[in-house]
Amino acid sequence: EKYLGLSRESLISLALLLGSDYTKGVKGIGIVNALETVQVFPGYEGLKEFKRWCNETAKTDDSSFNSRKKRKLAAASSDDKIRYMCSHRNGPKRWFLPKNFPSAQVIHAYQNPQVLAFEQSNMIWNTPNVQSLTSYMYRKLGWSGAKTKRTITSPINAYLATKRQSRLDSYFVATKYKKKTFPVKSKRMRSAMAGLKAGLRNISRARTTSNGDQKS
């Protein structure tokens, strides 16, 4: 939320659009289109509206933006949804949505993950088995022993030095970027992220106002 403007609900919507372990996603939609879609059609109800618009637009020639003048007026509109529909007017003809999109079951699976409590599991932390890792990477990715060794040596040494890992990214290899997130070069992505952050701020202000009214 802090760096990308993505709430848990937005991340689930992205998974439904781009695909994940639970769903194939929408064929033809990439990360930029997905972020723009999540901004304009938020949440489960928003994605249902997105599906209706796609189905209607794919079947008929939308006359709303069939002239340069209409497209120019739409592009200058203050309504994010109108601008989106104009700029993506040809998208529904290229996108293929699963029949069950957006799947309520997938959303429920993300919101209610079936995981065992740590106390109930038999997980035991131990020194990484380099030989098994090398064999696994060869079978799954075709990596040579030398490549696997180059890749895992640094994080394994870091683990052995402390015998603990407090964060998932504790042993990631450093990059030339010192910030928490990589710079986003796409202007469309930056615009979508700004819209998502603004939406989160509005929700936060609304909750604060609501809580204040209840107290008074």
Solvent accessible surface area in square Angstrom, and as a share of the most:
residue,aa,sasa,rsa
1,E,125,0.56
2,K,163,0.69
3,Y,96,0.37
4,L,69,0.34
5,G,0,0.00
6,L,17,0.08
7,S,20,0.13
8,R,141,0.51
9,E,97,0.43
10,S,13,0.08
11,L,95,0.47
12,I,13,0.06
13,S,3,0.02
14,L,16,0.08
15,A,17,0.13
16,L,3,0.01
17,L,0,0.00
18,L,70,0.35
19,G,25,0.24
20,S,43,0.28
21,D,142,0.74
22,Y,114,0.43
23,T,26,0.15
24,K,194,0.82
25,G,5,0.05
26,V,7,0.04
27,K,148,0.63
28,G,55,0.53
29,I,15,0.08
30,G,35,0.33
31,I,80,0.41
32,V,33,0.19
33,N,28,0.14
34,A,0,0.00
35,L,7,0.03
36,E,21,0.10
37,T,0,0.00
38,V,2,0.01
39,Q,44,0.20
40,V,17,0.10
41,F,1,0.00
42,P,82,0.52
43,G,7,0.07
44,Y,80,0.30
45,E,112,0.50
46,G,8,0.08
47,L,0,0.00
48,K,63,0.27
49,E,56,0.25
50,F,0,0.00
51,K,43,0.18
52,R,135,0.49
53,W,22,0.08
54,C,3,0.02
55,N,64,0.33
56,E,113,0.51
57,T,8,0.04
58,A,46,0.35
59,K,168,0.71
60,T,86,0.50
61,D,122,0.63
62,D,52,0.27
63,S,68,0.44
64,S,60,0.39
65,F,20,0.08
66,N,96,0.49
67,S,42,0.27
68,R,196,0.71
69,K,149,0.63
70,K,89,0.38
71,R,74,0.27
72,K,152,0.64
73,L,119,0.59
74,A,7,0.05
75,A,65,0.51
76,A,85,0.66
77,S,26,0.17
78,S,112,0.72
79,D,63,0.33
80,D,61,0.31
81,K,60,0.25
82,I,71,0.36
83,R,87,0.32
84,Y,9,0.04
85,M,39,0.17
86,C,8,0.05
87,S,80,0.52
88,H,17,0.08
89,R,74,0.27
90,N,83,0.43
91,G,1,0.01
92,P,6,0.04
93,K,101,0.43
94,R,138,0.51
95,W,9,0.03
96,F,129,0.54
97,L,36,0.18
98,P,38,0.24
99,K,200,0.85
100,N,99,0.51
101,F,9,0.04
102,P,10,0.06
103,S,10,0.06
104,A,58,0.45
105,Q,150,0.67
106,V,13,0.08
107,I,23,0.12
108,H,110,0.49
109,A,34,0.26
110,Y,62,0.24
111,Q,91,0.41
112,N,65,0.33
113,P,73,0.46
114,Q,165,0.73
115,V,121,0.70
116,L,131,0.65
117,A,49,0.38
118,F,129,0.54
119,E,150,0.67
120,Q,128,0.57
121,S,37,0.24
122,N,142,0.73
123,M,114,0.51
124,I,146,0.74
125,W,182,0.64
126,N,115,0.59
127,T,70,0.40
128,P,43,0.27
129,N,89,0.46
130,V,72,0.41
131,Q,151,0.67
132,S,62,0.40
133,L,66,0.33
134,T,38,0.22
135,S,50,0.32
136,Y,101,0.38
137,M,36,0.16
138,Y,145,0.55
139,R,159,0.58
140,K,127,0.54
141,L,106,0.53
142,G,53,0.51
143,W,56,0.20
144,S,62,0.40
145,G,38,0.37
146,A,61,0.47
147,K,80,0.34
148,T,0,0.00
149,K,133,0.56
150,R,171,0.63
151,T,66,0.38
152,I,27,0.14
153,T,56,0.33
154,S,69,0.45
155,P,37,0.23
156,I,23,0.12
157,N,83,0.43
158,A,34,0.27
159,Y,30,0.12
160,L,72,0.36
161,A,85,0.66
162,T,78,0.45
163,K,125,0.53
164,R,159,0.58
165,Q,81,0.36
166,S,82,0.53
167,R,141,0.51
168,L,163,0.81
169,D,58,0.30
170,S,50,0.32
171,Y,40,0.15
172,F,147,0.61
173,V,114,0.65
174,A,92,0.72
175,T,65,0.38
176,K,164,0.69
177,Y,77,0.29
178,K,180,0.76
179,K,171,0.73
180,K,150,0.64
181,T,48,0.28
182,F,126,0.53
183,P,75,0.47
184,V,40,0.23
185,K,173,0.73
186,S,39,0.25
187,K,159,0.67
188,R,120,0.44
189,M,36,0.16
190,R,118,0.43
191,S,70,0.45
192,A,2,0.01
193,M,20,0.09
194,A,58,0.45
195,G,21,0.20
196,L,18,0.09
197,K,62,0.26
198,A,35,0.27
199,G,30,0.29
200,L,40,0.20
201,R,128,0.47
202,N,81,0.42
203,I,83,0.42
204,S,61,0.39
205,R,140,0.51
206,A,62,0.48
207,R,163,0.59
208,T,92,0.54
209,T,83,0.49
210,S,49,0.32
211,N,78,0.40
212,G,36,0.35
213,D,96,0.50
214,Q,141,0.63
215,K,179,0.76
216,S,126,0.81
